[in-house]
Amino acid sequence: MTSENNICESDQIAAFVDDELEPARRLAFEQHVRVCDSCAGGLRAQRTFMRELDTALAGRFDLEVPSDFARVVAVHAENDMRGVRDRAEHRKALRYCLILGLVAFAFLGVASSRAVFASIQSFFKAIFGIISLFGKTIYDAMAGFSVLARVFRRSLVGDAGLADLMALLLFAFAIGLLTLLISRYHRTRVLD
């Protein structure tokens, strides 16, 4: 039964009529047509159609074409194109193209919005992280410097010599340099 179902395909009938079946399949199809009324009717209809088509194509076609056929076609083409050459028509077509382009870009934007927003969000998180690191470093350095300035100011209010002032300036320079080195160290760690 399954072999009959495989043979009862419409493309088998067309392949049989066109003599495109392999010999084994051709023989199986011929045996199947003897017992299957549906395929036998389809084969008869296909053969009748092919005969009528051959008969119709064998006859001579006499179409009368006017002597000035090319000129008539050219005149009709020019008349049909008259509205396209108008400036208003060009502007109208340009507007439609722009609207369609904007709609296409909008659809593309909606389709890719999640990926775009996710990448923008990660970019801004990295930028804010770097800014936060610099801000915290500067804040900590200034807080430390103010504490040290208060301590040294209290000690310098009395008799302060030149050596004490130089020591204070050297100490402030060392703290500033240390702050700079720490911020560079953290910056390279964040970027890695």
C-alpha positions as CSV (number, residue, x, y, z in Angstrom):
1,M,0.0,0.0,0.0
2,T,2.8,2.4,0.8
3,S,4.4,1.8,-2.6
4,E,1.1,2.8,-4.2
5,N,1.0,6.0,-2.3
6,N,4.5,6.9,-3.4
7,I,3.5,6.2,-7.1
8,C,0.2,8.3,-6.8
9,E,2.0,11.6,-7.1
10,S,1.1,14.1,-9.7
11,D,4.8,14.7,-10.6
12,Q,5.1,11.0,-11.4
13,I,2.4,11.4,-14.2
14,A,4.2,14.4,-15.7
15,A,7.5,12.6,-15.5
16,F,6.0,9.5,-17.2
17,V,4.5,11.6,-20.0
18,D,7.8,13.4,-20.5
19,D,9.7,10.1,-20.5
20,E,11.8,11.2,-17.6
21,L,11.4,8.1,-15.3
22,E,14.1,5.5,-14.8
23,P,13.2,2.1,-16.4
24,A,12.4,0.5,-13.0
25,R,10.2,3.3,-11.9
26,R,8.5,3.5,-15.3
27,L,7.6,-0.2,-15.2
28,A,6.3,0.2,-11.6
29,F,4.2,3.2,-12.7
30,E,2.8,1.4,-15.7
31,Q,1.7,-1.5,-13.4
32,H,0.2,1.0,-10.9
33,V,-1.9,2.8,-13.6
34,R,-3.5,-0.5,-14.5
35,V,-5.0,-0.8,-11.0
36,C,-5.4,2.9,-10.0
37,D,-8.3,4.7,-11.7
38,S,-7.3,8.1,-10.3
39,C,-3.8,7.9,-11.9
40,A,-5.1,6.4,-15.1
41,G,-7.5,9.4,-15.4
42,G,-4.7,11.8,-14.7
43,L,-2.5,10.2,-17.3
44,R,-5.3,10.4,-19.9
45,A,-5.9,14.1,-19.1
46,Q,-2.2,14.9,-19.3
47,R,-1.8,13.1,-22.7
48,T,-4.9,14.9,-24.0
49,F,-3.5,18.3,-22.9
50,M,-0.1,17.6,-24.5
51,R,-1.8,16.6,-27.8
52,E,-4.0,19.8,-27.8
53,L,-1.0,21.9,-27.0
54,D,1.0,20.4,-29.8
55,T,-1.9,21.0,-32.2
56,A,-2.3,24.6,-31.1
57,L,1.3,25.4,-31.4
58,A,1.7,23.7,-34.8
59,G,-0.7,26.2,-36.4
60,R,0.5,29.5,-37.8
61,F,-0.1,32.6,-35.9
62,D,-1.0,35.6,-38.0
63,L,-1.0,38.8,-36.0
64,E,-1.5,42.0,-37.8
65,V,0.9,44.6,-36.6
66,P,0.5,48.2,-37.9
67,S,3.3,49.5,-40.0
68,D,4.0,52.4,-37.6
69,F,3.8,50.1,-34.5
70,A,7.1,51.4,-33.0
71,R,5.9,55.0,-33.3
72,V,2.5,54.2,-31.7
73,V,4.3,52.5,-28.7
74,A,6.7,55.5,-28.3
75,V,3.8,58.0,-28.3
76,H,1.9,56.0,-25.7
77,A,5.0,55.7,-23.6
78,E,5.6,59.4,-23.7
79,N,2.0,60.1,-22.8
80,D,2.2,57.6,-19.9
81,M,5.4,59.3,-18.6
82,R,4.0,62.8,-18.7
83,G,3.1,63.0,-15.0
84,V,6.5,61.6,-13.8
85,R,8.4,64.5,-15.4
86,D,6.5,67.1,-13.4
87,R,8.4,68.8,-10.5
88,A,5.5,68.2,-8.1
89,E,5.6,64.5,-9.0
90,H,9.4,64.4,-8.2
91,R,8.8,66.1,-4.8
92,K,6.0,63.7,-4.0
93,A,8.1,60.7,-4.9
94,L,11.0,62.1,-2.8
95,R,8.7,62.5,0.2
96,Y,7.5,58.9,-0.1
97,C,11.0,57.7,-0.3
98,L,12.0,59.6,2.7
99,I,9.0,58.4,4.7
100,L,9.7,54.8,3.7
101,G,13.4,55.2,4.6
102,L,12.5,56.6,8.0
103,V,10.0,53.8,8.7
104,A,12.7,51.3,7.7
105,F,15.2,52.9,10.0
106,A,12.7,53.0,12.8
107,F,12.0,49.2,12.4
108,L,15.7,48.5,12.3
109,G,16.1,50.6,15.5
110,V,13.3,48.8,17.3
111,A,14.8,45.5,16.3
112,S,18.3,46.3,17.5
113,S,17.3,48.6,20.4
114,R,18.0,46.1,23.2
115,A,21.5,45.4,21.9
116,V,22.3,49.1,21.4
117,F,20.9,50.1,24.8
118,A,22.8,47.4,26.5
119,S,26.1,48.5,24.9
120,I,25.4,52.2,25.7
121,Q,24.6,51.3,29.3
122,S,27.8,49.3,29.7
123,F,29.8,52.1,28.2
124,F,28.4,54.7,30.6
125,K,28.9,52.4,33.5
126,A,32.6,52.2,32.7
127,I,32.8,56.0,32.2
128,F,31.1,56.6,35.6
129,G,33.3,54.1,37.2
130,I,36.4,55.9,36.0
131,I,35.0,59.3,37.0
132,S,34.1,57.9,40.4
133,L,37.6,56.5,40.9
134,F,39.2,59.9,40.1
135,G,36.7,61.8,42.3
136,K,37.3,59.5,45.2
137,T,41.0,59.7,44.8
138,I,41.0,63.5,44.6
139,Y,38.6,63.7,47.6
140,D,40.8,61.4,49.7
141,A,43.9,63.3,48.8
142,M,42.4,66.6,49.6
143,A,41.0,65.3,52.9
144,G,44.4,63.9,53.8
145,F,46.1,67.1,52.8
146,S,43.7,69.2,54.9
147,V,44.3,67.1,58.0
148,L,48.1,67.4,57.5
149,A,47.8,71.1,56.9
150,R,45.9,71.5,60.2
151,V,48.5,69.5,62.1
152,F,51.4,71.4,60.5
153,R,49.7,74.8,60.9
154,R,49.4,74.2,64.6
155,S,53.0,73.2,64.9
156,L,54.2,76.2,62.7
157,V,52.2,78.8,64.5
158,G,55.0,79.1,67.0
159,D,58.6,79.7,66.1
160,A,59.0,78.1,62.7
161,G,62.3,78.1,61.0
162,L,63.2,77.8,57.4
163,A,64.1,74.2,57.8
164,D,60.7,73.4,59.3
165,L,59.0,75.2,56.3
166,M,61.1,73.3,53.8
167,A,60.3,70.0,55.5
168,L,56.6,70.9,55.4
169,L,56.7,71.7,51.7
170,L,58.7,68.5,51.0
171,F,56.2,66.5,52.9
172,A,53.3,68.1,50.9
173,F,55.1,67.4,47.7
174,A,55.6,63.7,48.7
175,I,51.9,63.4,49.6
176,G,50.9,64.9,46.2
177,L,53.3,62.6,44.4
178,L,52.0,59.6,46.3
179,T,48.4,60.5,45.4
180,L,49.4,60.8,41.7
181,L,51.1,57.4,41.8
182,I,48.1,55.7,43.5
183,S,45.7,57.2,41.0
184,R,47.8,56.0,38.0
185,Y,48.0,52.5,39.6
186,H,44.2,52.4,40.0
187,R,43.6,53.7,36.5
188,T,45.7,51.0,34.9
189,R,43.9,48.3,37.0
190,V,40.5,49.6,35.8
191,L,41.5,49.7,32.1
192,D,42.9,46.1,32.3
